[in-house]
Amino acid sequence: MSHQIFALTRLLRNSPDVLVCRLVDGKITYVHRRLWPALVRLAGELKRDRLAEIRELHTSLGRHEVTLRAFPEWVSAPVHRAAARLTETEARMALGAWCSARASREHNRAGIMRRQR
């Protein structure tokens, strides 16, 4: 099934409705368009390099080249407007358990650092 999985990931990477980035633990992450406003809304809490868009280009020599488009260059005006209408709570709910778990880890880490001072 490895060939099928590879083919499917290439379809996802080429979709205009999917952001490919390294959001979750620095691993390739696929984010559907409907979640982009939530990401933008919470971008201040996330590492900006994790929000960079990853694109794979095919060169004329048949090689693959990976390019990055920094955040917020890939964010359109409608996505910015939608993000501005979201509350932090709504954005967290849209992103689900991953976001809550991440926030909890960050909160715990900050508490540990305060106690060590």
C-alpha positions in Angstrom: 0.0 0.0 0.0 3.0 2.3 0.2 2.6 3.3 -3.5 -1.1 4.2 -2.9 -0.2 6.2 0.2 2.5 8.1 -1.7 0.1 8.8 -4.5 -2.6 10.1 -2.1 -0.2 12.4 -0.3 0.8 13.9 -3.7 -2.8 14.5 -4.5 -3.2 16.3 -1.1 -0.1 18.3 -1.6 -1.3 19.6 -5.0 -4.8 20.6 -3.8 -5.5 24.3 -3.5 -7.7 23.5 -0.6 -4.9 22.0 1.6 -2.1 23.8 3.3 1.0 21.6 3.7 3.2 22.7 6.6 5.1 21.3 9.6 2.5 22.4 12.2 2.3 19.4 14.5 5.6 18.5 16.1 7.5 19.6 13.0 6.0 16.8 11.0 4.3 17.3 7.6 0.7 18.4 8.4 -2.2 18.8 6.0 -4.6 21.5 7.0 -7.9 21.9 5.1 -8.9 25.4 3.9 -11.8 25.6 6.4 -9.3 25.6 9.3 -7.0 28.3 7.9 -8.8 31.2 9.7 -8.4 29.4 13.0 -4.6 29.0 12.3 -4.3 32.6 11.4 -6.3 33.7 14.5 -3.9 31.7 16.8 -0.7 32.4 14.8 0.7 34.5 17.6 0.8 31.4 19.8 2.4 29.2 17.2 5.9 29.1 15.8 5.8 31.0 12.6 8.1 28.7 10.8 5.6 25.9 11.5 3.0 27.9 9.5 5.2 28.2 6.3 3.6 26.6 3.3 5.5 23.7 1.8 5.3 23.3 -2.0 6.9 20.6 -4.1 7.9 21.7 -7.6 8.9 19.5 -10.5 11.9 20.9 -12.4 12.4 20.5 -16.1 15.1 17.9 -15.3 12.5 15.8 -13.5 13.8 16.5 -10.0 11.6 17.6 -7.1 12.4 20.9 -5.4 10.8 21.8 -2.1 10.0 25.5 -1.6 8.6 27.4 1.4 6.3 30.4 1.4 6.5 32.1 4.8 3.5 32.9 6.9 1.6 35.1 6.3 2.5 35.4 2.6 0.2 32.5 1.7 -2.8 33.9 3.6 -5.5 35.6 1.4 -7.5 38.6 2.4 -10.7 36.6 2.8 -8.9 34.2 5.2 -7.6 37.2 7.2 -11.1 38.6 7.5 -12.5 35.3 8.6 -9.7 35.0 11.2 -10.5 38.5 12.5 -14.2 37.4 13.1 -13.1 34.4 15.2 -12.6 34.5 19.0 -9.7 32.6 20.4 -12.1 30.1 21.9 -13.7 29.5 18.5 -10.4 29.1 16.8 -9.2 26.5 19.5 -12.5 24.6 19.1 -12.1 24.5 15.3 -8.6 23.1 15.7 -9.7 20.6 18.2 -7.9 18.3 20.6 -4.4 19.0 19.1 -4.7 22.7 19.9 -5.9 22.0 23.5 -3.2 19.5 24.2 -0.6 21.9 22.8 -1.8 24.8 24.9 -1.8 22.5 28.0 1.8 21.4 27.3 2.8 25.1 26.8 1.0 26.1 30.0 2.7 23.3 32.0 6.1 24.1 30.6 5.7 27.8 31.5 4.8 26.8 35.1 7.8 24.6 35.4 10.1 27.4 34.1 8.5 29.8 36.7 9.2 27.4 39.5 12.8 26.9 38.5 13.6 30.6 38.8 
